[in-house]
Amino acid sequence: MRILFDHVDWNSSAGPHWAARKLAEYLLLNGHGVDTGNDDVQLAYVIATRKSDIPLIQRLDGIYYDTEQDYHSMNEPIRRTYEMADGVVFQSDWSRRLIEHHFGKTDNYRIIHNGTDFDYIKNIPAAVGLDNHSKIWCCASSWFYEDGRQRYIKRLDENIRYFQEHSADNDILCVAGDMRDYVNPDASKIVFVGNLEIADLISLYKRADYFIHLGRFDSCPNVVVDARAAGCQIICSSLGGTIEVAGLDAIVIEEDEWDFEPFAYNVPSALDFSRKIKNVHHKYISMECVAGMYLKFFEEFE
């Protein structure tokens, strides 16, 4: 099978691009073609930027709904691709429900969560230098917009508060990502490690016990998939698609449901940590399984 990857920056580690890299690398290693110039199917990440005569599959995570932005115009190219696509891959069932609420239902779709290469993770050594601590906690995200505003949707403050309220005296929290001028509230137990390359992130995950991801509205975060595969127990919110890939042992903080109507969401929001629920989702995250699901869907268009 030969796949044309559309709207992908191979040098970016941002969500959709990192997911595309993982899938493309796995497909290449297993004898499939990527961007050969004579492809069988076009896989467009969010929007289609190339015209071709081959079947078009749109891969979707979320859409825009911040009323502080012109979300209607920002969604238009996504909607156009959605309406002309021969098939749609949703990152999660939560993503499907969000998009169908705004764009309408599509008949031909699959829900395929992000995956990761367990062999790749296995060959990365665990981080060193943290042996003096009882438990290692970590979190990772893009915490700020390019204009310097904090991305409150990622809930950095709540991640830190959860750690402070649930950690032992000798535990440590490693926060990965650009922290700008964010003030460390407890330098004795919290360390900002900065932006890390993917391999270094996974090395940290392999040493950590917990990965905190309390952000809301994420469709299927790659950091959670990679951290879970590396052995971390996930701590996450119920609001979004994260719980679908967090694992049955995840610690889930329940939130009230959202009606999918647009609102101004980039504001701080607190959680009630006592609202813990059991995760019932058990999704496979191996790239072998994920790639197989993509290929099986693609074959329907041959």
Secondary structure as the mmCIF struct_conf table of DSSP 4:
data_model
#
loop_
_struct_conf.conf_type_id
_struct_conf.id
_struct_conf.beg_label_comp_id
_struct_conf.beg_label_asym_id
_struct_conf.beg_label_seq_id
_struct_conf.end_label_comp_id
_struct_conf.end_label_asym_id
_struct_conf.end_label_seq_id
STRN STRN1 ARG A 2 ASP A 6
BEND BEND1 HIS A 7 HIS A 7
TURN_TY1_P TURN_TY1_P1 TRP A 10 ASN A 11
BEND BEND2 ALA A 14 ALA A 14
HELX_RH_AL_P HELX_RH_AL_P1 GLY A 15 LEU A 29
TURN_TY1_P TURN_TY1_P2 ASN A 30 GLY A 31
STRN STRN2 GLY A 33 VAL A 34
BEND BEND3 ASP A 35 ASP A 35
BEND BEND4 GLY A 37 ASN A 38
BEND BEND5 ASP A 40 ASP A 40
STRN STRN3 VAL A 41 TYR A 45
BEND BEND6 VAL A 46 ILE A 47
BEND BEND7 ARG A 50 ARG A 50
BEND BEND8 ASP A 53 ILE A 54
STRN STRN4 LEU A 56 LEU A 60
STRN STRN5 ASP A 66 ASP A 66
TURN_TY1_P TURN_TY1_P3 THR A 67 GLU A 68
BEND BEND9 GLN A 69 GLN A 69
HELX_RH_AL_P HELX_RH_AL_P2 TYR A 71 MET A 84
BEND BEND10 ASP A 86 ASP A 86
STRN STRN6 GLY A 87 PHE A 90
BEND BEND11 GLN A 91 SER A 92
HELX_RH_AL_P HELX_RH_AL_P3 ASP A 93 PHE A 103
BEND BEND12 ASP A 107 ASN A 108
STRN STRN7 TYR A 109 ILE A 111
STRN STRN8 THR A 116 THR A 116
HELX_RH_AL_P HELX_RH_AL_P4 PHE A 118 LYS A 122
TURN_TY1_P TURN_TY1_P4 ASN A 123 ASN A 123
BEND BEND13 ILE A 124 ILE A 124
HELX_LH_PP_P HELX_LH_PP_P1 PRO A 125 ALA A 127
BEND BEND14 GLY A 129 GLY A 129
TURN_TY1_P TURN_TY1_P5 ASP A 131 ASN A 132
BEND BEND15 HIS A 133 SER A 134
STRN STRN9 ILE A 136 ALA A 140
STRN STRN10 PHE A 144 PHE A 144
TURN_TY1_P TURN_TY1_P6 GLU A 146 ASP A 147
BEND BEND16 GLY A 148 GLY A 148
STRN STRN11 GLN A 150 GLN A 150
HELX_RH_3T_P HELX_RH_3T_P1 TYR A 152 LYS A 154
HELX_RH_AL_P HELX_RH_AL_P5 LEU A 156 HIS A 166
TURN_TY1_P TURN_TY1_P7 ASP A 169 ASN A 170
STRN STRN12 ILE A 172 ALA A 176
BEND BEND17 GLY A 177 GLY A 177
TURN_TY1_P TURN_TY1_P8 ARG A 180 ASP A 181
HELX_LH_PP_P HELX_LH_PP_P2 TYR A 182 ASN A 184
BEND BEND18 PRO A 185 PRO A 185
TURN_TY1_P TURN_TY1_P9 ALA A 187 LYS A 189
STRN STRN13 ILE A 190 GLY A 194
HELX_RH_AL_P HELX_RH_AL_P6 ILE A 198 ARG A 207
BEND BEND19 ASP A 209 ASP A 209
STRN STRN14 TYR A 210 HIS A 213
BEND BEND20 ARG A 216 PHE A 217
BEND BEND21 SER A 219 CYS A 220
HELX_RH_AL_P HELX_RH_AL_P7 ASN A 222 ALA A 229
TURN_TY1_P TURN_TY1_P10 ALA A 230 GLY A 231
HELX_LH_PP_P HELX_LH_PP_P3 CYS A 232 CYS A 232
STRN STRN15 GLN A 233 SER A 237
BEND BEND22 SER A 238 GLY A 241
HELX_RH_3T_P HELX_RH_3T_P2 THR A 242 GLU A 244
TURN_TY1_P TURN_TY1_P11 VAL A 245 VAL A 245
BEND BEND23 ALA A 246 ALA A 246
TURN_TY1_P TURN_TY1_P12 LEU A 248 ASP A 249
STRN STRN16 ILE A 251 ILE A 253
STRN STRN17 PHE A 263 PHE A 263
BEND BEND24 VAL A 267 VAL A 267
TURN_TY1_P TURN_TY1_P13 PHE A 273 SER A 274
STRN STRN18 LYS A 276 LYS A 278
STRN STRN19 SER A 286 SER A 286
HELX_RH_AL_P HELX_RH_AL_P8 MET A 287 GLU A 299
TURN_TY1_P TURN_TY1_P14 GLU A 300 PHE A 301
#
